[in-house]
Amino acid sequence: MEQNVGNTDRILRAVIGAILVVLGLAAFGGALKFIALLVGVVLLATAAMSRCPAYKILGIKTSGH
């Protein structure tokens, strides 16, 4: 699979993902905790792989390749 997430996009995904995971673990409860953790983990995973399935479907590419 081709990379479609650029460096700036990766950094933002990693930072926001980490914040959501920490908030999910520390501050929230119930469904909000689950949603924060899920979104945070997905953002961290897409940042690590430099690939976003939603970008592929929508034809978006922020990596210069």
N, C-alpha and C positions, 0 to 999 in steps of 0.2 A: 504494500500500500504506500502510496506517495505522500510525502509530508505536505501538509497544507496549512500549518500553523507557524507563523513567523516568530522571531525572537521577542519582539515587544508583546505580542499576543501570549506567548508562552510564559513570560515573566508575570504578566497580569493574571493569567490563569493560576499560576503557582501561588502567588501571594493571596489572591482572593480564596482559592481552595484551602490553603493553610489556615486562613482566618476562620473560614466556615467550619472546618474540622475542630479547631480549638474551641470556638463558640459552641458548637454542637456538643462537645464533650463537657464543657464547663458550665454553660449558662442556660441552655434550653432544656425543656422537658417535653415528653410526649411526642406528638407527630412533628412538631417543629424541630426537635432534636434529630429525628430520623431524616427529615428533609435536608437540614443543614449538613449532616454527615454525608448523605448521598450526593448532594450537589458538590460538596467539597472534594470528595474522593474522585468523582468524575472529572472535575476540573484539574486535579492533580495528575490523574492518569493521562488526560489528553495533553497536558503540558509536558509530561515525561516522554510521551510517544511522538510529540509534534504532529499529531493527527487528530482530526475531529470529524466523526461520522456525519454530524449535522452540516458541517462545512462542505463535505463531499456531496451530500444530497442537494444542497443549495447552490453548489458550484462556486463557493467562496474559497479564495486562496490568499492567505496573508504572508506566506513564505515567498520569497522572491524567486523560487525555482519554477 
